[in-house]
Amino acid sequence: MLLLWWCTAPCILAGSSPLRAGIAVVEITPPVGSELVGFGQPRRAEKIHDSLSAKVLVLRTGDSSLTMVTADLYRLQSPALVDRIRHELRIDHTILSSSHTRAAPSLDPNARSSAWGQDAEKKIFQAVKQANENLFSAEVLWGQGALIGAHNIRVFQDDGTVRERWTNPKEEGTAPIDPAVRVIRIDQAGGGTKAVLVHYSCEPAILGPKNRDISADFPGAVARHVEKELGRNVICFFLVGASADIYPFRPLLSGPEAFTEVENMGQRLGREAVRVARSLSSTDSDNQQLSVEETVLAFGDRWDDTKQYEVGLSMILINRGLALLAVPAEMFLEFQLLLRAKSPVPMTLLLGSSYTSGNSWGGTIPTIVQAAEGGFGASYATDIEAGAGEAIIDQGVIQLYRILGKLDELPRGVLVYDIPDLPSP
């Protein structure tokens, strides 16, 4: 692993630089006949079940700026869009985050040349522009609830190997899982709640390889429930956590049964998110802070020595109490737990499927131990070198300590020691 470069926004902002936010949403539903991505099987959409959207949050202080785009797509990766936002809208940092639904296409370097890809990218840029032009004084609040709404697909065998159990209809206990439902609420000063971001670790994979309907899967149902309960003026964003080995209890479905399960899970998760969002209390603080640090790491290919990955990471710190590490990969749940254990910030989230910079998508990333144990995404369906995930988490923690001012560019402490003259024996 090689550290290529980094850039850091100032980490301490004056109270006279309040946080401002802008929010926008745009529909990006592809036409019937578009290719649905996932499961390693090319499929063409035959019907639109529910529309897909891209939701935009812009955050600005006097010294730093960030836009986060969350989209109902399998993948959202566009270096050109990131560059355009930076140069034309003067927004320092951009995170393009997808829900990783298998009932939608990707918008990536291979797909952006299509008519739909070009149109969707233009719509997303215009939504970012709209959000950036309609900023309001904002307060960011956060909290956490819990829902056991998914299971770990890895089942250990007596011989030390692992097999996958994709379905768990009896909702039997598995480990490890992360039941945390993390909620971020964006309020306008004197204007109530404007956005709710819901972070949960579970793959949007209720809709399986036989499904031919375009859909946002359960993240779309979560958003619909939250927006209905909190009012139509509230926009709900879904943030997928580290979840490559975490699936819904009843995944890989198609037909009416599948969409019934989508709504059931969406409502269960949505109810908990609404409960947490309503429980949050304003801090009445004018000292809203935003810091972002970007890094690109280089890794080799696990199977091919001639290939290399340049993986861009972004660490975001808000008000010195909320941290988010964005990674362009589908990481195993254990990395979310590892990040939280190492982080000095009480609320630290890992954002999977989130592109910021670099030339590569990391794919599925297991831990070193999981790579040795084998199984899906560990000994197959993964390409990046073993140990990449641990290096990513460590670099994220380093970025966070650097933002907090606890890692210096130069040595500190006593640099010169006086050595007393000692008499010769």
C-alpha positions in Angstrom: 0.0 0.0 0.0 1.3 3.5 -1.0 0.0 6.8 0.2 -0.3 9.0 -2.9 -1.5 12.4 -1.7 -3.7 14.3 0.7 -5.3 17.7 1.1 -6.8 19.1 4.3 -9.3 21.8 5.0 -8.8 23.9 8.2 -9.9 22.0 11.2 -10.8 24.8 13.6 -13.3 27.3 12.4 -14.4 30.5 14.1 -17.8 30.9 15.6 -18.4 33.7 13.1 -18.4 31.2 10.3 -21.7 29.5 10.7 -22.6 26.3 8.8 -24.9 26.7 5.9 -26.7 23.9 4.0 -28.5 23.5 0.8 -30.7 20.5 -0.3 -32.1 19.4 -3.6 -33.6 16.2 -5.2 -33.9 15.1 -8.8 -35.4 12.1 -10.5 -32.9 10.0 -12.5 -35.1 7.0 -13.4 -33.7 5.2 -16.5 -35.9 4.0 -19.3 -37.3 0.5 -19.7 -34.7 -1.6 -21.4 -31.8 -0.3 -19.3 -29.4 -2.8 -17.9 -29.8 -3.7 -14.3 -26.5 -4.3 -12.6 -25.5 -6.9 -10.0 -25.4 -10.6 -9.4 -23.0 -11.0 -12.4 -25.9 -11.4 -14.7 -26.9 -8.9 -17.4 -30.6 -8.1 -17.2 -32.8 -5.7 -19.0 -35.5 -3.7 -17.2 -39.0 -4.6 -18.3 -40.9 -2.2 -16.0 -40.5 0.7 -13.7 -41.8 -0.2 -10.2 -40.7 3.0 -8.4 -38.7 5.9 -9.5 -35.0 6.5 -8.8 -33.7 9.8 -7.4 -30.5 11.6 -6.6 -30.5 13.7 -3.4 -28.0 16.5 -2.8 -26.8 18.0 0.5 -24.4 20.9 0.3 -22.6 22.1 3.4 -20.5 25.3 3.6 -18.6 27.2 6.2 -16.4 30.2 5.7 -13.4 27.9 5.1 -14.7 24.6 3.8 -17.4 23.2 1.5 -18.8 19.7 0.8 -21.5 18.3 -1.4 -22.9 14.8 -0.8 -24.9 13.1 -3.5 -26.8 9.9 -2.6 -28.4 8.1 -5.5 -30.6 5.0 -6.0 -28.0 3.3 -8.2 -25.8 0.3 -8.1 -22.7 2.5 -8.4 -22.2 6.3 -8.7 -18.6 7.1 -9.9 -17.8 10.1 -12.1 -14.5 11.9 -11.8 -15.7 14.3 -14.4 -18.8 15.3 -12.3 -16.6 15.8 -9.2 -14.2 18.0 -11.2 -17.1 20.0 -12.7 -18.6 20.6 -9.3 -15.2 21.8 -7.9 -14.4 24.1 -10.8 -17.8 25.6 -11.7 -19.5 25.7 -8.3 -16.4 26.2 -6.1 -17.2 23.3 -3.8 -14.0 21.8 -2.4 -15.1 18.2 -1.8 -17.7 15.9 -3.3 -19.0 12.5 -2.2 -20.9 10.5 -4.8 -22.7 7.8 -2.8 -24.9 5.0 -4.2 -27.3 2.7 -2.3 -26.0 -0.3 -4.2 -29.4 -1.5 -5.2 -29.4 -4.3 -7.7 -32.6 -3.1 -9.4 -30.9 -0.1 -11.0 -28.1 0.7 -13.4 -24.7 2.2 -12.6 -23.6 5.7 -13.5 -19.8 5.1 -13.8 -17.2 5.7 -16.5 -18.5 2.9 -18.6 -22.2 4.0 -18.4 -21.9 7.8 -18.5 -21.6 7.9 -22.3 -25.1 6.5 -22.8 -28.0 8.9 -23.3 -29.4 8.2 -19.9 -26.0 8.5 -18.3 -25.4 11.9 -19.8 -28.8 13.1 -18.9 -28.6 11.8 -15.3 -25.1 13.4 -14.8 -26.5 16.8 -16.1 -29.5 16.5 -13.7 -27.3 15.8 -10.7 -25.0 18.7 -11.5 -28.0 21.0 -11.8 -29.4 19.7 -8.5 -26.0 20.5 -6.8 -26.1 23.9 -8.4 -29.6 24.5 -7.1 -28.7 23.4 -3.6 -25.6 25.6 -3.6 -27.7 28.6 -4.6 -30.3 28.1 -1.9 -28.3 27.9 1.3 -29.7 28.4 4.7 -28.2 28.7 8.2 -28.2 25.1 9.5 -27.6 23.0 12.5 -26.5 19.3 12.3 -27.8 16.9 14.9 -27.2 13.2 15.2 -28.3 10.2 17.2 -28.6 6.4 17.2 -31.2 3.7 17.5 -31.3 0.0 16.7 -33.0 -2.6 14.5 -32.1 -6.2 14.0 -33.3 -6.2 10.4 -30.6 -8.3 8.7 -28.3 -11.2 9.1 -24.6 -12.2 8.4 -24.4 -14.5 5.5 -21.2 -16.2 6.6 -21.6 -19.6 8.3 -18.5 -21.3 9.7 -17.9 -25.0 9.1 -16.2 -27.5 11.4 -13.2 -27.6 9.0 -12.6 -23.9 9.4 -14.1 -22.9 6.1 -17.1 -20.7 5.4 -20.2 -21.2 3.4 -22.9 -18.6 2.6 -26.5 -18.7 3.9 -28.2 -16.1 1.8 -31.7 -16.3 3.3 -32.8 -16.4 6.9 -36.6 -16.3 6.9 -36.9 -17.3 10.6 -34.6 -14.3 11.5 -32.3 -16.5 13.5 -29.4 -14.7 15.3 -26.1 -14.4 13.4 -22.8 -12.6 14.3 -21.4 -10.2 13.8 -24.0 -7.7 12.8 -24.4 -4.0 13.5 -28.0 -3.2 14.4 -27.3 0.5 14.8 -29.7 2.9 13.0 -27.7 6.1 12.8 -29.6 9.3 12.0 -28.3 12.7 11.0 -30.8 15.6 11.1 -30.3 18.9 9.2 -32.4 21.7 10.6 -32.8 25.2 9.3 -32.5 28.0 11.9 -36.0 28.9 12.8 -37.3 26.7 9.9 -37.6 23.2 11.3 -36.1 20.0 9.9 -35.1 19.9 6.2 -33.3 16.6 5.8 -32.8 13.3 7.6 -29.9 11.0 6.7 -30.3 7.3 7.7 -27.2 5.1 7.9 -27.7 1.3 8.2 -25.5 -1.6 7.4 -27.4 -4.0 5.1 -27.1 -4.7 1.4 -30.2 -3.5 -0.6 -30.7 -7.0 -2.1 -34.3 -7.9 -1.4 -34.8 -7.8 -5.2 -32.9 -10.7 -6.7 -31.5 -11.8 -10.1 -34.9 -12.7 -11.5 -36.3 -9.2 -10.9 -36.8 -7.1 -14.0 -38.4 -4.1 -12.4 -36.5 -0.8 -11.8 -36.6 0.0 -8.1 -34.7 1.6 -5.3 -35.2 -1.5 -3.2 -35.8 -1.0 0.6 -33.8 2.3 0.8 -36.5 3.8 -1.3 -39.2 2.5 1.0 -37.3 3.9 4.0 -37.2 7.3 2.4 -40.9 7.2 1.5 -41.8 6.3 5.1 -39.6 8.9 6.7 -40.8 11.7 4.4 -44.4 10.8 4.9 -44.1 10.8 8.7 -41.9 14.0 9.0 -43.6 15.9 6.3 -43.1 16.5 2.6 -40.7 19.3 3.2 -38.2 16.8 4.7 -35.9 15.0 2.3 -34.6 11.5 3.5 -31.2 10.3 2.4 -30.1 6.7 2.7 -26.4 5.9 3.5 -25.3 2.3 3.2 -22.7 1.3 5.7 -20.1 -1.5 5.6 -22.4 -4.4 4.6 -20.8 -6.7 2.0 -21.6 -9.7 4.3 -24.9 -8.4 5.7 -28.1 -9.2 3.8 -31.9 -8.8 4.5 -33.5 -11.8 6.1 -35.5 -12.5 3.0 -33.4 -11.4 0.0 -33.1 -12.3 -3.7 -36.9 -12.3 -4.4 -38.9 -11.2 -7.4 -42.5 -10.4 -8.2 -45.2 -9.2 -5.7 -43.6 -11.1 -2.8 -40.4 -9.1 -3.3 -42.0 -5.7 -3.2 -44.1 -6.6 -0.2 -40.9 -7.5 1.6 -39.3 -4.2 0.4 -42.1 -2.2 2.0 -42.0 -4.3 5.2 -38.3 -3.7 5.7 -38.6 -0.1 4.6 -41.3 0.6 7.2 -39.4 -1.2 10.0 -36.3 0.7 9.4 -38.1 3.9 8.7 -40.1 3.8 11.9 -36.9 3.6 14.0 -35.3 6.4 12.0 -38.3 8.6 12.6 -38.2 7.8 16.3 -34.5 8.8 16.6 -35.0 11.9 14.4 -37.8 13.2 16.6 -35.8 12.5 19.8 -32.9 14.8 18.8 -32.7 18.2 20.6 -31.1 21.4 19.3 -27.8 22.4 20.9 -28.4 26.2 20.2 -24.8 26.5 19.2 -23.5 28.9 16.7 -20.1 27.1 16.4 -21.0 24.7 13.6 -17.7 23.2 12.2 -16.9 21.3 9.0 -13.6 19.7 8.1 -12.7 17.4 5.2 -9.5 15.5 4.3 -9.0 13.5 1.1 -6.5 10.8 0.6 -5.7 8.4 -2.3 -4.2 5.0 -1.5 -2.6 2.7 -4.0 -3.0 -1.1 -3.7 -2.1 -4.1 -5.8 -4.4 -6.7 -7.3 -4.7 -9.9 -5.3 -4.6 -12.1 -8.4 -2.8 -10.1 -11.0 0.5 -8.3 -10.3 0.2 -6.0 -13.3 -3.0 -4.3 -11.9 -3.2 -1.5 -9.4 -6.0 0.3 -7.6 -6.0 4.0 -6.7 -8.7 4.3 -4.0 -9.8 7.7 -2.9 -10.9 8.2 0.7 -12.6 11.2 2.4 -12.9 11.8 6.1 -15.5 14.4 7.1 -15.7 15.8 10.6 -18.7 17.9 11.7 -18.7 19.8 15.0 -15.9 17.5 16.3 -18.5 14.9 17.2 -19.7 13.3 13.9 -17.2 11.7 11.6 -17.8 9.9 8.3 -15.3 7.9 6.2 -16.3 7.6 2.6 -14.9 4.6 0.7 -15.5 3.6 -2.9 -16.0 -0.1 -2.1 -18.3 -2.7 -0.6 -16.6 -3.4 2.7 -17.3 -6.2 5.1 -19.2 -5.3 8.3 -16.1 -5.9 10.5 -14.6 -2.7 9.1 -17.4 -0.6 10.5 -16.8 -2.2 13.9 -13.0 -1.7 13.6 -13.4 1.9 12.6 -15.7 2.7 15.5 -13.3 0.9 17.9 -10.3 3.0 16.7 -12.0 6.3 16.2 -11.6 9.1 18.9 -14.9 10.6 17.7 -18.1 9.3 19.5 -20.2 8.9 16.3 -18.1 7.6 13.4 -19.7 6.1 10.3 -18.3 4.2 7.4 -19.9 5.1 4.1 -19.7 2.3 1.6 -20.1 2.7 -2.2 -19.0 6.3 -2.0 -16.7 7.8 -4.6 -14.6 10.9 -3.9 -11.4 10.8 -5.9 -8.9 8.3 -7.4 -9.2 6.2 -10.5 -10.5 3.0 -9.1 -13.4 1.3 -7.4 -12.3 -1.1 -4.7 -14.9 -3.8 -5.2 -15.7 -6.1 -2.3 -13.1 -5.9 0.5 -12.7 -8.6 3.2 -10.6 -8.6 6.3 -7.3 -10.5 6.2 -8.8 -13.2 8.4 -11.9 -13.5 6.1 -9.7 -13.7 3.0 -8.0 -16.7 4.6 -11.3 -18.3 5.6 -12.7 -18.0 2.2 -16.3 -17.6 0.9 -18.1 -14.9 -1.1 -16.2 -11.7 -1.3 -13.3 -13.2 0.5 -11.7 -15.9 -1.7 -13.7 -15.1 -4.8 -15.8 -12.1 -6.0 -13.0 -9.9 -4.7 -9.9 -8.5 -6.5 -8.0 -6.0 -4.3 -5.0 -7.2 -2.4 -5.4 -8.8 1.1 -4.9 -6.2 3.8 -6.3 -3.3 1.8 -9.3 -2.9 4.1 -7.2 -2.7 7.3 -5.0 -0.1 5.6 -8.1 2.0 4.6 -9.4 2.0 8.2 -6.0 2.9 9.6 -5.6 5.8 7.1 -9.1 7.0 7.9 -8.2 7.1 11.6 -4.9 8.9 10.8 -6.9 11.5 8.8 -9.3 12.0 11.7 -6.5 12.5 14.2 -4.9 15.0 11.8 -8.1 17.0 11.5 -8.4 17.1 15.3 -4.9 18.5 15.5 -3.5 15.6 17.4 -1.0 14.5 14.7 1.6 17.1 13.7 3.5 17.7 10.5 6.6 18.3 12.6 7.9 16.6 15.8 6.8 18.1 19.1 8.2 18.0 22.6 11.8 18.3 23.6 13.9 18.2 20.4 17.4 18.9 21.9 18.7 17.2 25.0 21.6 18.7 27.1 24.1 16.0 27.7 26.1 16.7 30.9 29.9 16.5 30.9 30.9 13.5 32.9 34.3 13.2 34.5 36.5 10.5 33.1 37.0 7.5 35.4 
